[in-house]
């Protein structure tokens, strides 16, 4: 049984791997956008003088 798990992925696992890759891409894009939004808010607060 363990030998079957360690063999190269078959056709059954390809949709799962594609889903996981898409999920990782979405998480990456969300985290990157949150960072950009944070810097934009910081700049806006500094411009308005509210960054006490």
PDB file of N, CA, C and O in Angstrom:
ATOM      1  N   UNK A   1       0.825  -1.199   0.000  1.00  0.00           N
ATOM      2  CA  UNK A   1       0.000   0.000   0.000  1.00  0.00           C
ATOM      3  C   UNK A   1       0.869   1.263   0.000  1.00  0.00           C
ATOM      4  O   UNK A   1       0.576   2.225  -0.710  1.00  0.00           O
ATOM      5  N   UNK A   2       1.933   1.250   0.798  1.00  0.00           N
ATOM      6  CA  UNK A   2       2.776   2.440   0.895  1.00  0.00           C
ATOM      7  C   UNK A   2       3.497   2.708  -0.421  1.00  0.00           C
ATOM      8  O   UNK A   2       3.777   3.862  -0.746  1.00  0.00           O
ATOM      9  N   UNK A   3       3.799   1.667  -1.177  1.00  0.00           N
ATOM     10  CA  UNK A   3       4.479   1.874  -2.455  1.00  0.00           C
ATOM     11  C   UNK A   3       3.599   2.649  -3.430  1.00  0.00           C
ATOM     12  O   UNK A   3       4.107   3.432  -4.233  1.00  0.00           O
ATOM     13  N   UNK A   4       2.291   2.441  -3.368  1.00  0.00           N
ATOM     14  CA  UNK A   4       1.382   3.137  -4.262  1.00  0.00           C
ATOM     15  C   UNK A   4       1.306   4.625  -3.943  1.00  0.00           C
ATOM     16  O   UNK A   4       1.087   5.436  -4.843  1.00  0.00           O
ATOM     17  N   UNK A   5       1.482   4.995  -2.685  1.00  0.00           N
ATOM     18  CA  UNK A   5       1.426   6.404  -2.285  1.00  0.00           C
ATOM     19  C   UNK A   5       2.659   7.147  -2.766  1.00  0.00           C
ATOM     20  O   UNK A   5       2.582   8.323  -3.120  1.00  0.00           O
ATOM     21  N   UNK A   6       3.800   6.458  -2.779  1.00  0.00           N
ATOM     22  CA  UNK A   6       5.062   7.105  -3.130  1.00  0.00           C
ATOM     23  C   UNK A   6       5.310   7.160  -4.630  1.00  0.00           C
ATOM     24  O   UNK A   6       6.240   7.833  -5.075  1.00  0.00           O
ATOM     25  N   UNK A   7       4.506   6.473  -5.409  1.00  0.00           N
ATOM     26  CA  UNK A   7       4.665   6.476  -6.862  1.00  0.00           C
ATOM     27  C   UNK A   7       4.209   7.838  -7.394  1.00  0.00           C
ATOM     28  O   UNK A   7       3.452   8.550  -6.734  1.00  0.00           O
ATOM     29  N   UNK A   8       4.670   8.183  -8.573  1.00  0.00           N
ATOM     30  CA  UNK A   8       4.271   9.458  -9.204  1.00  0.00           C
ATOM     31  C   UNK A   8       2.750   9.577  -9.210  1.00  0.00           C
ATOM     32  O   UNK A   8       2.049   8.573  -9.335  1.00  0.00           O
ATOM     33  N   UNK A   9       2.241  10.794  -9.075  1.00  0.00           N
ATOM     34  CA  UNK A   9       0.787  10.978  -9.012  1.00  0.00           C
ATOM     35  C   UNK A   9       0.091  10.472 -10.278  1.00  0.00           C
ATOM     36  O   UNK A   9       0.569  10.665 -11.395  1.00  0.00           O
ATOM     37  N   UNK A  10      -1.030   9.831 -10.066  1.00  0.00           N
ATOM     38  CA  UNK A  10      -1.808   9.341 -11.196  1.00  0.00           C
ATOM     39  C   UNK A  10      -2.822  10.376 -11.630  1.00  0.00           C
ATOM     40  O   UNK A  10      -2.811  11.508 -11.148  1.00  0.00           O
ATOM     41  N   UNK A  11      -3.692   9.991 -12.536  1.00  0.00           N
ATOM     42  CA  UNK A  11      -4.682  10.902 -13.066  1.00  0.00           C
ATOM     43  C   UNK A  11      -5.663  11.352 -11.996  1.00  0.00           C
ATOM     44  O   UNK A  11      -6.245  12.431 -12.106  1.00  0.00           O
ATOM     45  N   UNK A  12      -5.852  10.543 -10.968  1.00  0.00           N
ATOM     46  CA  UNK A  12      -6.810  10.888  -9.919  1.00  0.00           C
ATOM     47  C   UNK A  12      -6.330  12.060  -9.066  1.00  0.00           C
ATOM     48  O   UNK A  12      -7.140  12.820  -8.535  1.00  0.00           O
ATOM     49  N   UNK A  13      -5.020  12.204  -8.937  1.00  0.00           N
ATOM     50  CA  UNK A  13      -4.463  13.244  -8.064  1.00  0.00           C
ATOM     51  C   UNK A  13      -4.246  14.577  -8.768  1.00  0.00           C
ATOM     52  O   UNK A  13      -4.045  15.595  -8.105  1.00  0.00           O
ATOM     53  N   UNK A  14      -4.283  14.591 -10.078  1.00  0.00           N
ATOM     54  CA  UNK A  14      -3.991  15.826 -10.821  1.00  0.00           C
ATOM     55  C   UNK A  14      -4.995  16.935 -10.504  1.00  0.00           C
ATOM     56  O   UNK A  14      -4.567  18.068 -10.286  1.00  0.00           O
ATOM     57  N   UNK A  15      -6.315  16.674 -10.465  1.00  0.00           N
ATOM     58  CA  UNK A  15      -7.237  17.766 -10.102  1.00  0.00           C
ATOM     59  C   UNK A  15      -6.979  18.311  -8.695  1.00  0.00           C
ATOM     60  O   UNK A  15      -7.101  19.513  -8.460  1.00  0.00           O
ATOM     61  N   UNK A  16      -6.624  17.432  -7.770  1.00  0.00           N
ATOM     62  CA  UNK A  16      -6.316  17.880  -6.407  1.00  0.00           C
ATOM     63  C   UNK A  16      -5.079  18.765  -6.397  1.00  0.00           C
ATOM     64  O   UNK A  16      -5.058  19.797  -5.727  1.00  0.00           O
ATOM     65  N   UNK A  17      -4.057  18.371  -7.131  1.00  0.00           N
ATOM     66  CA  UNK A  17      -2.839  19.184  -7.191  1.00  0.00           C
ATOM     67  C   UNK A  17      -3.106  20.538  -7.848  1.00  0.00           C
ATOM     68  O   UNK A  17      -2.585  21.560  -7.402  1.00  0.00           O
ATOM     69  N   UNK A  18      -3.912  20.544  -8.902  1.00  0.00           N
ATOM     70  CA  UNK A  18      -4.262  21.815  -9.546  1.00  0.00           C
ATOM     71  C   UNK A  18      -5.047  22.714  -8.604  1.00  0.00           C
ATOM     72  O   UNK A  18      -4.833  23.926  -8.570  1.00  0.00           O
ATOM     73  N   UNK A  19      -5.954  22.120  -7.840  1.00  0.00           N
ATOM     74  CA  UNK A  19      -6.727  22.897  -6.871  1.00  0.00           C
ATOM     75  C   UNK A  19      -5.811  23.489  -5.806  1.00  0.00           C
ATOM     76  O   UNK A  19      -5.954  24.657  -5.445  1.00  0.00           O
ATOM     77  N   UNK A  20      -4.877  22.697  -5.305  1.00  0.00           N
ATOM     78  CA  UNK A  20      -3.952  23.198  -4.283  1.00  0.00           C
ATOM     79  C   UNK A  20      -3.068  24.313  -4.829  1.00  0.00           C
ATOM     80  O   UNK A  20      -2.794  25.288  -4.129  1.00  0.00           O
ATOM     81  N   UNK A  21      -2.623  24.175  -6.066  1.00  0.00           N
ATOM     82  CA  UNK A  21      -1.822  25.245  -6.672  1.00  0.00           C
ATOM     83  C   UNK A  21      -2.643  26.520  -6.830  1.00  0.00           C
ATOM     84  O   UNK A  21      -2.145  27.616  -6.571  1.00  0.00           O
ATOM     85  N   UNK A  22      -3.891  26.382  -7.250  1.00  0.00           N
ATOM     86  CA  UNK A  22      -4.755  27.561  -7.387  1.00  0.00           C
ATOM     87  C   UNK A  22      -4.999  28.202  -6.026  1.00  0.00           C
ATOM     88  O   UNK A  22      -5.015  29.427  -5.911  1.00  0.00           O
ATOM     89  N   UNK A  23      -5.187  27.390  -5.003  1.00  0.00           N
ATOM     90  CA  UNK A  23      -5.401  27.906  -3.649  1.00  0.00           C
ATOM     91  C   UNK A  23      -4.173  28.660  -3.153  1.00  0.00           C
ATOM     92  O   UNK A  23      -4.300  29.728  -2.554  1.00  0.00           O
ATOM     93  N   UNK A  24      -2.993  28.115  -3.397  1.00  0.00           N
ATOM     94  CA  UNK A  24      -1.760  28.808  -3.006  1.00  0.00           C
ATOM     95  C   UNK A  24      -1.621  30.138  -3.745  1.00  0.00           C
ATOM     96  O   UNK A  24      -1.188  31.131  -3.160  1.00  0.00           O
ATOM     97  N   UNK A  25      -1.983  30.160  -5.020  1.00  0.00           N
ATOM     98  CA  UNK A  25      -1.918  31.405  -5.793  1.00  0.00           C
ATOM     99  C   UNK A  25      -2.865  32.449  -5.213  1.00  0.00           C
ATOM    100  O   UNK A  25      -2.499  33.618  -5.091  1.00  0.00           O
ATOM    101  N   UNK A  26      -4.068  32.038  -4.859  1.00  0.00           N
ATOM    102  CA  UNK A  26      -5.042  32.977  -4.282  1.00  0.00           C
ATOM    103  C   UNK A  26      -4.532  33.519  -2.954  1.00  0.00           C
ATOM    104  O   UNK A  26      -4.614  34.723  -2.711  1.00  0.00           O
ATOM    105  N   UNK A  27      -4.004  32.647  -2.085  1.00  0.00           N
ATOM    106  CA  UNK A  27      -3.463  33.120  -0.807  1.00  0.00           C
ATOM    107  C   UNK A  27      -2.322  34.098  -1.030  1.00  0.00           C
ATOM    108  O   UNK A  27      -2.238  35.114  -0.340  1.00  0.00           O
ATOM    109  N   UNK A  28      -1.441  33.811  -1.982  1.00  0.00           N
ATOM    110  CA  UNK A  28      -0.330  34.708  -2.285  1.00  0.00           C
ATOM    111  C   UNK A  28      -0.842  36.071  -2.742  1.00  0.00           C
ATOM    112  O   UNK A  28      -0.359  37.106  -2.284  1.00  0.00           O
ATOM    113  N   UNK A  29      -1.820  36.068  -3.646  1.00  0.00           N
ATOM    114  CA  UNK A  29      -2.346  37.333  -4.159  1.00  0.00           C
ATOM    115  C   UNK A  29      -3.059  38.129  -3.072  1.00  0.00           C
ATOM    116  O   UNK A  29      -2.950  39.354  -3.041  1.00  0.00           O
ATOM    117  N   UNK A  30      -3.780  37.462  -2.187  1.00  0.00           N
ATOM    118  CA  UNK A  30      -4.472  38.154  -1.094  1.00  0.00           C
ATOM    119  C   UNK A  30      -3.471  38.778  -0.141  1.00  0.00           C
ATOM    120  O   UNK A  30      -3.630  39.934   0.251  1.00  0.00           O
ATOM    121  N   UNK A  31      -2.448  38.036   0.237  1.00  0.00           N
ATOM    122  CA  UNK A  31      -1.440  38.561   1.172  1.00  0.00           C
ATOM    123  C   UNK A  31      -0.697  39.728   0.533  1.00  0.00           C
ATOM    124  O   UNK A  31      -0.423  40.724   1.203  1.00  0.00           O
ATOM    125  N   UNK A  32      -0.367  39.619  -0.757  1.00  0.00           N
ATOM    126  CA  UNK A  32       0.321  40.717  -1.440  1.00  0.00           C
ATOM    127  C   UNK A  32      -0.557  41.963  -1.502  1.00  0.00           C
ATOM    128  O   UNK A  32      -0.067  43.072  -1.289  1.00  0.00           O
ATOM    129  N   UNK A  33      -1.843  41.797  -1.790  1.00  0.00           N
ATOM    130  CA  UNK A  33      -2.747  42.941  -1.865  1.00  0.00           C
ATOM    131  C   UNK A  33      -2.935  43.580  -0.498  1.00  0.00           C
ATOM    132  O   UNK A  33      -3.010  44.804  -0.391  1.00  0.00           O
ATOM    133  N   UNK A  34      -3.014  42.760   0.554  1.00  0.00           N
ATOM    134  CA  UNK A  34      -3.139  43.303   1.907  1.00  0.00           C
ATOM    135  C   UNK A  34      -1.928  44.153   2.270  1.00  0.00           C
ATOM    136  O   UNK A  34      -2.066  45.191   2.916  1.00  0.00           O
ATOM    137  N   UNK A  35      -0.747  43.716   1.857  1.00  0.00           N
ATOM    138  CA  UNK A  35       0.458  44.509   2.105  1.00  0.00           C
ATOM    139  C   UNK A  35       0.411  45.845   1.382  1.00  0.00           C
ATOM    140  O   UNK A  35       0.780  46.879   1.938  1.00  0.00           O
ATOM    141  N   UNK A  36      -0.048  45.809   0.138  1.00  0.00           N
ATOM    142  CA  UNK A  36      -0.156  47.060  -0.623  1.00  0.00           C
ATOM    143  C   UNK A  36      -1.174  47.998   0.011  1.00  0.00           C
ATOM    144  O   UNK A  36      -0.935  49.201   0.113  1.00  0.00           O
ATOM    145  N   UNK A  37      -2.308  47.451   0.435  1.00  0.00           N
ATOM    146  CA  UNK A  37      -3.336  48.275   1.072  1.00  0.00           C
ATOM    147  C   UNK A  37      -2.810  48.882   2.370  1.00  0.00           C
ATOM    148  O   UNK A  37      -3.085  50.045   2.668  1.00  0.00           O
ATOM    149  N   UNK A  38      -2.060  48.107   3.135  1.00  0.00           N
ATOM    150  CA  UNK A  38      -1.505  48.605   4.399  1.00  0.00           C
ATOM    151  C   UNK A  38      -0.586  49.794   4.142  1.00  0.00           C
ATOM    152  O   UNK A  38      -0.664  50.803   4.842  1.00  0.00           O
ATOM    153  N   UNK A  39       0.289  49.678   3.134  1.00  0.00           N
ATOM    154  CA  UNK A  39       1.199  50.788   2.832  1.00  0.00           C
ATOM    155  C   UNK A  39       0.435  52.007   2.304  1.00  0.00           C
ATOM    156  O   UNK A  39       0.812  53.147   2.577  1.00  0.00           O
ATOM    157  N   UNK A  40      -0.615  51.764   1.564  1.00  0.00           N
ATOM    158  CA  UNK A  40      -1.431  52.873   1.066  1.00  0.00           C
ATOM    159  C   UNK A  40      -2.125  53.597   2.222  1.00  0.00           C
ATOM    160  O   UNK A  40      -2.190  54.826   2.235  1.00  0.00           O
ATOM    161  N   UNK A  41      -2.636  52.850   3.178  1.00  0.00           N
ATOM    162  CA  UNK A  41      -3.295  53.458   4.342  1.00  0.00           C
ATOM    163  C   UNK A  41      -2.282  54.210   5.186  1.00  0.00           C
ATOM    164  O   UNK A  41      -2.573  55.301   5.675  1.00  0.00           O
ATOM    165  N   UNK A  42      -1.082  53.636   5.365  1.00  0.00           N
ATOM    166  CA  UNK A  42      -0.036  54.336   6.113  1.00  0.00           C
ATOM    167  C   UNK A  42       0.315  55.661   5.445  1.00  0.00           C
ATOM    168  O   UNK A  42       0.464  56.676   6.127  1.00  0.00           O
ATOM    169  N   UNK A  43       0.448  55.665   4.125  1.00  0.00           N
ATOM    170  CA  UNK A  43       0.795  56.887   3.399  1.00  0.00           C
ATOM    171  C   UNK A  43      -0.350  57.916   3.531  1.00  0.00           C
ATOM    172  O   UNK A  43      -0.098  59.108   3.707  1.00  0.00           O
ATOM    173  N   UNK A  44      -1.577  57.453   3.448  1.00  0.00           N
ATOM    174  CA  UNK A  44      -2.719  58.358   3.575  1.00  0.00           C
ATOM    175  C   UNK A  44      -2.751  58.983   4.975  1.00  0.00           C
ATOM    176  O   UNK A  44      -3.000  60.180   5.115  1.00  0.00           O
ATOM    177  N   UNK A  45      -2.500  58.175   6.005  1.00  0.00           N
ATOM    178  CA  UNK A  45      -2.502  58.696   7.371  1.00  0.00           C
ATOM    179  C   UNK A  45      -1.368  59.697   7.564  1.00  0.00           C
ATOM    180  O   UNK A  45      -1.555  60.721   8.221  1.00  0.00           O
ATOM    181  N   UNK A  46      -0.197  59.415   7.001  1.00  0.00           N
ATOM    182  CA  UNK A  46       0.915  60.349   7.120  1.00  0.00           C
ATOM    183  C   UNK A  46       0.610  61.654   6.396  1.00  0.00           C
ATOM    184  O   UNK A  46       0.973  62.733   6.863  1.00  0.00           O
ATOM    185  N   UNK A  47      -0.051  61.548   5.266  1.00  0.00           N
ATOM    186  CA  UNK A  47      -0.414  62.743   4.491  1.00  0.00           C
ATOM    187  C   UNK A  47      -1.424  63.588   5.244  1.00  0.00           C
ATOM    188  O   UNK A  47      -1.356  64.816   5.197  1.00  0.00           O
ATOM    189  N   UNK A  48      -2.351  62.963   5.929  1.00  0.00           N
ATOM    190  CA  UNK A  48      -3.377  63.677   6.669  1.00  0.00           C
ATOM    191  C   UNK A  48      -2.907  64.112   8.064  1.00  0.00           C
ATOM    192  O   UNK A  48      -3.588  64.870   8.755  1.00  0.00           O
ATOM    193  N   UNK A  49      -1.729  63.616   8.459  1.00  0.00           N
ATOM    194  CA  UNK A  49      -1.214  63.961   9.768  1.00  0.00           C
ATOM    195  C   UNK A  49      -1.910  63.234  10.906  1.00  0.00           C
ATOM    196  O   UNK A  49      -1.957  63.726  12.033  1.00  0.00           O
ATOM    197  N   UNK A  50      -2.447  62.069  10.607  1.00  0.00           N
ATOM    198  CA  UNK A  50      -3.186  61.306  11.619  1.00  0.00           C
ATOM    199  C   UNK A  50      -2.375  60.125  12.162  1.00  0.00           C
ATOM    200  O   UNK A  50      -2.919  59.268  12.859  1.00  0.00           O
ATOM    201  N   UNK A  51      -1.100  60.078  11.851  1.00  0.00           N
ATOM    202  CA  UNK A  51      -0.284  58.934  12.250  1.00  0.00           C
ATOM    203  C   UNK A  51       0.382  59.143  13.610  1.00  0.00           C
ATOM    204  O   UNK A  51       1.570  58.865  13.777  1.00  0.00           O
ATOM    205  N   UNK A  52      -0.376  59.625  14.556  1.00  0.00           N
ATOM    206  CA  UNK A  52       0.175  59.909  15.880  1.00  0.00           C
ATOM    207  C   UNK A  52       0.547  58.668  16.532  1.00  0.00           C
ATOM    208  O   UNK A  52       1.034  58.686  17.663  1.00  0.00           O
TER     209      UNK A  52
END
